Amino acid sequence: MLAFSGFILIQAYLISGFSSIDSPGTFPMGAGAVMVVSSVLVLIKNHRLKPARPVTFTEEMHQAAATVLPRVFLVYCVIIIAYMLLIRPIHFFPASFAFLLISMIYLKGSGWLRSLLIAAGMLICIYTVFQYFFRVVLP
């Protein structure tokens, strides 16, 4: 992660250097710097930790996979991919409505009726903001 963060920071600098605070590379450089600092802090914290017992590489990989890729994350990734694939054939509004509804129900945010109302309300808000304020035509 530290190497990736360093790469991001370097690439952000190459966008335009750091000529001013409002240059195009400022935000990516800030994000890259936060990633580098966070990675260093995690490395320091993890270096201080001692494992309770020696573990094999296979056990460590299983523990890491269970921690980093829990079932809810993997299922939600499938939901997001399905949403992306459905936008074109069934259009933005039905795909977005289904995505919001399924997301709220799967992530246990609310029941069916409340999810229906919230999804419909959010689509109205999204349409209003993008159509009238940003003047963007939604797909």
C-alpha positions in Angstrom: 0.0 0.0 0.0 2.9 2.3 0.7 4.4 1.7 -2.7 1.0 2.3 -4.4 0.5 5.5 -2.3 4.0 6.8 -3.3 3.2 6.1 -6.9 -0.1 8.0 -6.6 1.8 11.0 -5.0 4.4 11.0 -7.8 1.8 10.8 -10.6 -0.2 13.6 -8.9 2.9 15.8 -8.9 3.6 15.0 -12.5 0.1 16.4 -13.5 1.3 20.0 -13.0 3.8 20.1 -10.2 3.0 22.3 -7.3 3.0 25.7 -8.9 0.1 27.1 -6.8 -2.6 26.0 -4.4 -5.2 25.9 -7.1 -3.2 24.0 -9.7 -4.8 20.8 -11.1 -2.5 18.5 -9.2 -3.1 19.9 -5.7 -6.0 17.7 -4.7 -4.5 14.5 -6.0 -1.2 15.4 -4.3 -3.1 16.0 -1.0 -4.9 12.7 -1.4 -1.6 10.9 -2.2 0.1 12.5 0.8 -2.7 11.4 3.1 -2.3 7.9 1.7 1.5 7.9 2.2 1.2 9.2 5.8 -1.6 6.7 6.6 0.4 3.8 5.2 3.4 4.7 7.2 1.3 4.9 10.4 -0.2 1.5 9.7 3.2 0.0 9.1 4.5 1.4 12.4 1.4 0.2 14.3 1.6 -3.3 12.7 5.4 -3.5 13.4 4.7 -3.0 17.1 2.1 -5.8 17.1 3.3 -9.3 17.9 1.3 -12.3 16.7 -0.2 -14.4 19.5 1.1 -17.5 18.0 3.1 -18.4 14.9 0.8 -18.7 11.9 1.4 -20.3 8.5 1.2 -18.3 5.4 -2.0 -20.0 4.4 -3.7 -19.2 7.7 -2.6 -15.6 7.5 -4.0 -15.4 3.9 -7.4 -16.8 5.1 -7.5 -14.4 8.0 -6.6 -11.5 5.7 -9.2 -12.5 3.2 -11.9 -12.8 5.8 -11.0 -9.4 7.2 -10.5 -7.5 3.9 -13.2 -9.2 1.8 -16.2 -9.9 4.0 -19.3 -11.5 2.4 -21.3 -8.3 2.5 -18.6 -6.5 0.5 -18.4 -9.1 -2.2 -22.1 -9.3 -2.6 -22.4 -5.5 -2.8 -19.6 -5.5 -5.5 -21.9 -7.8 -7.5 -24.8 -5.4 -7.0 -22.7 -2.5 -8.2 -21.5 -4.4 -11.3 -25.1 -5.4 -12.1 -26.1 -1.8 -11.8 -23.4 -0.7 -14.2 -24.3 -3.4 -16.7 -28.1 -2.5 -16.5 -27.8 1.3 -17.0 -27.5 1.0 -20.8 -30.2 -1.6 -21.6 -32.9 -0.4 -19.1 -31.8 3.2 -18.8 -30.6 5.3 -15.9 -33.8 5.8 -13.9 -35.1 2.2 -13.6 -31.5 0.9 -13.1 -30.8 3.6 -10.4 -34.2 3.0 -8.7 -33.5 -0.8 -8.6 -29.9 -0.2 -7.3 -31.1 2.1 -4.5 -33.9 -0.2 -3.5 -31.8 -3.3 -3.5 -28.9 -1.6 -1.7 -31.1 -0.3 1.1 -32.8 -3.6 1.6 -29.6 -5.6 1.4 -27.7 -3.4 3.7 -30.7 -3.4 6.1 -31.2 0.3 6.0 -35.0 0.1 6.0 -38.0 -2.1 5.1 -39.6 -2.4 1.7 -42.1 0.5 1.8 -39.6 2.9 3.4 -36.9 1.8 0.8 -39.4 2.4 -2.0 -40.2 5.9 -0.8 -36.5 6.8 -0.2 -35.4 5.5 -3.5 -38.1 7.4 -5.3 -37.3 10.6 -3.4 -33.6 10.3 -4.1 -34.2 9.8 -7.8 -36.4 13.0 -7.8 -33.6 14.8 -6.0 -30.9 13.5 -8.4 -33.0 14.4 -11.4 -33.7 17.9 -10.1 -30.1 18.7 -9.2 -28.6 17.4 -12.4 -31.3 18.7 -14.7 -31.8 22.2 -13.3 -28.7 23.1 -11.4 -25.9 21.4 -13.2 -27.7 21.3 -16.6 -26.5 17.7 -17.2 -28.6 15.3 -19.2 -28.7 12.0 -17.4 -28.2 8.8 -19.5 
